[in-house]
Amino acid sequence: MGLLDDKVVLVNGGSQGVGAAVARAAVREGAVVAVSGRRPEPGEALVAELTARGGTASFVRADLADAGQARASVARVVEAHGRIDCLVNSAGLTARGTLLDTTPELFDQHVAINLRAPFFAMQAAVADMVRREEPGTIVNVITSSAHGGQPFLAPYVAAKAGLIGLTRNAAHAHRWDRIRINGLNIGWTATEGEDATQRTFHGAGDDWREQAAARLPMGRLGLPDEIADFVVLLLSDRSGVVTGSVIDWDQNVLGGLD
């Protein structure tokens, strides 16, 4: 028996990084999985990998910066499978900007991907769950930087901090519908996206992971598969009645001083 046997799971932003790891873990635990993304190539490659392993998976092409497409990603899953049981919002934009140099355009991009897309995907998913009078679970992948973050993450922090508030608000609003909504504030993680970010914005070389690891308490970055296991736990009945929780999945402690 898997933790998510026969559950219909949509992973928005699921074609790479943490989202792809969540998709793999959900299939391993018996779920029917759909992954959404803007680019079909990595999404379809992941689906081929999952089906080759005996899983049931599909790709939904969606530009989540468009609120209508965020809603439509859920609608397509409901159309294909008759319902949605679980939603994971894992898409994220990490383009750099400080309070002083962030343009309105960059700010709007962050809000569109990091806050508005989860909002309208949740809206569509919760509406289906309420209509069917069935329970469901949602996990929002957030960031430990939402507590404050570095100066060059100003618009990212603003949007992700909003997602923390949204997670708790929606969980409170729909607790009597038995819809559990939680979030993970993930710390520094070794993903393809983070590799591109380090090289693009910080001029990092091939050894940036080793240099970063030397500055971290556990001597390494977090791994997508570790986060995925935690997400699956929160999606499953194994996490009990937990809702409205935003958990710091990190190796540094908020408020701690050296």
C-alpha positions as CSV (number, residue, x, y, z in Angstrom):
1,M,0.0,0.0,0.0
2,G,1.3,3.4,-1.0
3,L,0.7,6.6,0.9
4,L,-1.2,8.1,-2.1
5,D,-2.8,5.1,-3.6
6,D,-5.3,6.1,-6.4
7,K,-5.1,9.8,-5.4
8,V,-5.1,12.3,-8.3
9,V,-2.2,14.7,-7.8
10,L,-1.3,17.8,-9.8
11,V,2.2,19.2,-9.4
12,N,2.3,22.7,-10.8
13,G,5.8,23.5,-11.8
14,G,6.5,19.8,-11.8
15,S,8.7,19.3,-14.8
16,Q,12.1,19.9,-13.0
17,G,13.7,20.4,-9.6
18,V,11.6,19.9,-6.5
19,G,8.4,19.5,-8.5
20,A,9.8,16.7,-10.5
21,A,11.0,15.0,-7.4
22,V,7.6,15.3,-5.9
23,A,6.0,13.8,-9.0
24,R,8.4,10.8,-8.8
25,A,7.7,10.3,-5.1
26,A,3.9,10.6,-5.6
27,V,4.0,8.0,-8.4
28,R,6.1,5.7,-6.2
29,E,3.4,6.0,-3.5
30,G,0.6,5.0,-5.9
31,A,-0.8,8.3,-7.1
32,V,-2.1,9.3,-10.6
33,V,0.1,12.3,-11.3
34,A,-0.2,15.3,-13.7
35,V,2.7,17.7,-13.9
36,S,2.4,21.2,-15.4
37,G,5.0,23.4,-16.9
38,R,5.6,26.0,-19.6
39,R,8.1,24.0,-21.7
40,P,6.8,20.7,-23.0
41,E,10.2,19.0,-23.5
42,P,11.2,18.4,-19.8
43,G,7.6,17.8,-18.8
44,E,7.0,15.1,-21.5
45,A,10.4,13.5,-20.7
46,L,9.4,13.2,-17.0
47,V,6.1,11.7,-17.9
48,A,7.8,9.2,-20.2
49,E,10.1,8.3,-17.3
50,L,7.2,7.9,-14.9
51,T,5.2,5.7,-17.2
52,A,8.2,3.6,-18.0
53,R,8.3,2.8,-14.3
54,G,4.7,1.6,-14.4
55,G,3.1,4.9,-13.1
56,T,0.2,6.8,-14.5
57,A,1.3,10.3,-15.4
58,S,0.5,13.2,-17.8
59,F,1.8,16.6,-18.8
60,V,-0.3,19.8,-18.7
61,R,1.2,22.6,-20.6
62,A,0.6,25.9,-18.7
63,D,2.2,29.3,-18.4
64,L,1.5,29.8,-14.7
65,A,2.2,33.5,-15.0
66,D,-1.3,33.6,-16.6
67,A,-3.9,33.3,-13.9
68,G,-6.3,31.7,-16.4
69,Q,-3.8,29.0,-17.2
70,A,-3.2,28.3,-13.5
71,R,-6.9,27.6,-13.1
72,A,-7.0,25.7,-16.4
73,S,-4.2,23.4,-15.2
74,V,-6.6,22.1,-12.5
75,A,-9.5,22.0,-14.9
76,R,-7.7,19.8,-17.3
77,V,-6.9,17.3,-14.5
78,V,-10.5,17.3,-13.3
79,E,-11.6,16.8,-16.9
80,A,-9.3,13.9,-17.4
81,H,-9.8,12.1,-14.1
82,G,-13.1,13.4,-12.8
83,R,-11.5,15.0,-9.7
84,I,-8.4,16.4,-8.1
85,D,-7.4,15.1,-4.7
86,C,-4.1,16.8,-4.1
87,L,-2.4,19.9,-5.4
88,V,1.3,20.9,-5.0
89,N,2.4,24.4,-6.0
90,S,6.1,24.2,-6.6
91,A,6.7,26.7,-9.4
92,G,9.0,29.5,-8.5
93,L,10.7,32.5,-10.0
94,T,14.0,33.6,-8.2
95,A,15.2,36.4,-10.5
96,R,17.2,38.9,-8.4
97,G,16.2,42.4,-7.4
98,T,16.7,44.7,-4.4
99,L,14.3,47.2,-2.9
100,L,16.2,49.9,-4.9
101,D,16.6,48.3,-8.3
102,T,13.5,46.2,-8.7
103,T,11.3,47.4,-11.6
104,P,7.5,47.2,-11.6
105,E,7.8,44.6,-14.4
106,L,10.1,42.3,-12.3
107,F,7.9,42.8,-9.2
108,D,4.8,41.8,-11.2
109,Q,6.6,38.7,-12.6
110,H,7.4,37.5,-9.1
111,V,3.8,38.1,-7.9
112,A,2.4,36.3,-10.9
113,I,4.5,33.1,-10.5
114,N,5.1,33.0,-6.7
115,L,1.8,34.2,-5.4
116,R,-1.0,34.7,-8.0
117,A,-0.5,31.3,-9.7
118,P,-0.8,29.3,-6.4
119,F,-3.8,31.4,-5.5
120,F,-5.8,30.6,-8.6
121,A,-4.7,27.0,-8.8
122,M,-5.9,26.6,-5.2
123,Q,-9.1,28.4,-6.0
124,A,-9.9,25.9,-8.8
125,A,-8.8,22.8,-6.8
126,V,-10.7,23.8,-3.6
127,A,-13.8,24.5,-5.7
128,D,-13.7,21.0,-7.1
129,M,-13.2,19.4,-3.6
130,V,-16.0,21.5,-2.2
131,R,-18.3,20.7,-5.1
132,R,-17.8,16.9,-4.5
133,E,-17.9,17.3,-0.7
134,E,-14.7,15.3,-0.5
135,P,-11.5,16.0,1.5
136,G,-8.3,17.1,-0.2
137,T,-4.8,18.2,0.5
138,I,-2.6,21.1,-0.8
139,V,1.1,21.7,-0.2
140,N,2.7,25.0,-1.2
141,V,6.4,24.9,-1.6
142,I,7.6,28.3,-0.2
143,T,11.0,29.3,1.0
144,S,12.9,30.0,4.3
145,S,13.8,33.4,2.7
146,A,10.2,34.5,3.2
147,H,11.2,35.3,6.8
148,G,13.4,38.1,5.5
149,G,16.0,36.8,3.0
150,Q,18.9,38.5,1.4
151,P,18.7,42.1,0.1
152,F,18.8,40.9,-3.5
153,L,15.7,38.8,-3.0
154,A,13.3,41.7,-2.3
155,P,10.5,40.9,-4.8
156,Y,10.8,37.2,-4.3
157,V,10.5,37.5,-0.5
158,A,7.5,39.8,-0.8
159,A,5.6,37.3,-3.0
160,K,6.6,34.2,-1.0
161,A,5.7,35.9,2.3
162,G,2.3,36.5,0.8
163,L,2.1,32.8,0.0
164,I,2.6,32.0,3.7
165,G,-0.3,34.2,4.6
166,L,-2.5,32.7,1.8
167,T,-1.6,29.2,3.0
168,R,-2.8,29.9,6.5
169,N,-5.9,31.9,5.4
170,A,-7.1,29.2,3.0
171,A,-6.4,26.4,5.5
172,H,-8.5,28.2,8.1
173,A,-11.3,29.0,5.6
174,H,-11.7,25.4,4.4
175,R,-10.9,23.4,7.5
176,W,-14.6,22.4,7.9
177,D,-14.5,21.2,4.3
178,R,-11.8,18.8,5.5
179,I,-9.3,20.3,3.0
180,R,-5.9,20.5,4.6
181,I,-3.5,23.1,3.3
182,N,0.1,23.3,4.5
183,G,3.4,24.9,3.3
184,L,7.1,24.1,3.4
185,N,9.7,26.9,3.7
186,I,12.5,25.1,2.0
187,G,16.2,26.1,2.5
188,W,19.0,26.1,0.1
189,T,18.5,23.1,-2.2
190,A,20.6,21.6,-5.0
191,T,18.3,21.9,-8.1
192,E,18.9,22.6,-11.8
193,G,17.2,25.9,-11.2
194,E,19.5,26.9,-8.4
195,D,22.5,25.9,-10.5
196,A,21.3,28.2,-13.3
197,T,20.6,31.0,-10.7
198,Q,24.1,30.8,-9.2
199,R,25.8,30.9,-12.6
200,T,23.6,33.6,-14.1
201,F,23.3,36.0,-11.2
202,H,26.4,35.3,-9.1
203,G,29.0,34.2,-11.6
204,A,29.4,30.9,-9.8
205,G,31.8,28.3,-11.1
206,D,31.5,24.5,-11.3
207,D,32.5,24.1,-7.6
208,W,29.8,26.4,-6.2
209,R,28.0,23.5,-4.5
210,E,31.1,22.5,-2.6
211,Q,31.8,26.1,-1.6
212,A,28.2,26.4,-0.4
213,A,28.3,23.1,1.5
214,A,31.3,24.3,3.5
215,R,29.1,27.1,4.9
216,L,26.2,25.0,5.9
217,P,25.8,23.2,9.3
218,M,25.0,19.7,7.7
219,G,27.9,20.1,5.2
220,R,25.6,19.9,2.2
221,L,22.7,21.5,0.4
222,G,19.2,20.0,0.8
223,L,18.1,17.5,-1.9
224,P,14.9,17.6,-3.9
225,D,14.1,13.9,-3.1
226,E,14.2,14.7,0.7
227,I,11.7,17.6,0.2
228,A,9.6,15.4,-2.0
229,D,9.3,12.7,0.7
230,F,8.1,15.5,3.1
231,V,5.6,16.8,0.6
232,V,4.1,13.4,0.1
233,L,3.8,12.9,3.8
234,L,1.8,16.2,4.1
235,L,-0.4,15.2,1.1
236,S,-1.2,11.8,2.7
237,D,-3.4,10.7,5.6
238,R,-0.1,9.9,7.5
239,S,0.1,13.6,8.4
240,G,-3.2,13.3,10.2
241,V,-5.2,16.5,10.9
242,V,-2.4,18.9,10.3
243,T,-3.5,22.0,8.4
244,G,-2.4,25.6,8.3
245,S,1.2,24.7,9.2
246,V,4.1,26.3,7.4
247,I,7.2,24.2,8.3
248,D,10.7,25.5,8.0
249,W,12.5,22.7,6.1
250,D,16.0,24.1,6.6
251,Q,19.2,23.5,8.5
252,N,19.4,27.0,9.8
253,V,17.2,28.1,12.7
254,L,15.1,31.2,12.5
255,G,16.2,33.7,15.1
256,G,19.4,31.8,16.0
257,L,22.6,33.8,16.3
258,D,26.2,32.6,16.2
